[in-house]
Amino acid sequence: MRTGRIRYKGDFQLRYCAYARDHGMTSEQMLVLDKDRCPDALLTPYFLWLSGKWFEWGQLNPDREVHGVKEEAEFERWLDQRAPASDAFTCECHMTLSVKGHRR
């Protein structure tokens, strides 16, 4: 179910689009890759990545204690302005999965 707080671009959340872009892919390509790498826990790499980005954003914004509508909008703007990762396949979310024995 879509809520008013989560913004979409087509069928994908804007945050998922940022995740794919950070890996140098389209959202559709990222979904295919994650299905191949982690078929039993498809969104695990995305959630690991997203959690890491919230932590990173929080380090840059230490005054923020609550994730309200304003903070979520600021976080999404920050994600949108980030440059793609220089090496998508060594990102923390996929390295964590490969160490735990998931397929590569």
Residue, then its C-alpha position, 0 to 999 in steps of 0.5 A: m500500500r502506498t502512503g503519502r509519505i513515500r514518494y515513487k517514480g513509476d513503480f519504484q520508491l525514490r529511495y530504491c531508485a537512489y539505491a539502483r543509481d548508487h550501483g550504476m543501474t536502473s531500478e529494473q536492473m538492480l531488482v534482477l541483480d538482487k533476485d539473482r544474488c539473494p532470491d530468498a531475501l530479495l530486499t535485504p541488500y536494499f535495506l542494508w544499503l538504506s540503513g547505512k545511508w540513514f546512518e551516514w545522513g545522521q552523522l552529517n545531521p547530528d541535531r536530527e533525532v526524529h525522522g519526521v516528514k521534513e527529515e525524510a524529505e531532506f534525506e531523499r534530497w540528499l540521496d538524490q544529490r549523491a554521486p553513484a558509488s565508484d565500485a558498485f560490486t564492492c558496496e557494503c550491502h552486497m559484500t555483507l551478503s557474499v560473506k554470509g554465504h549468499r550467491r554472487 
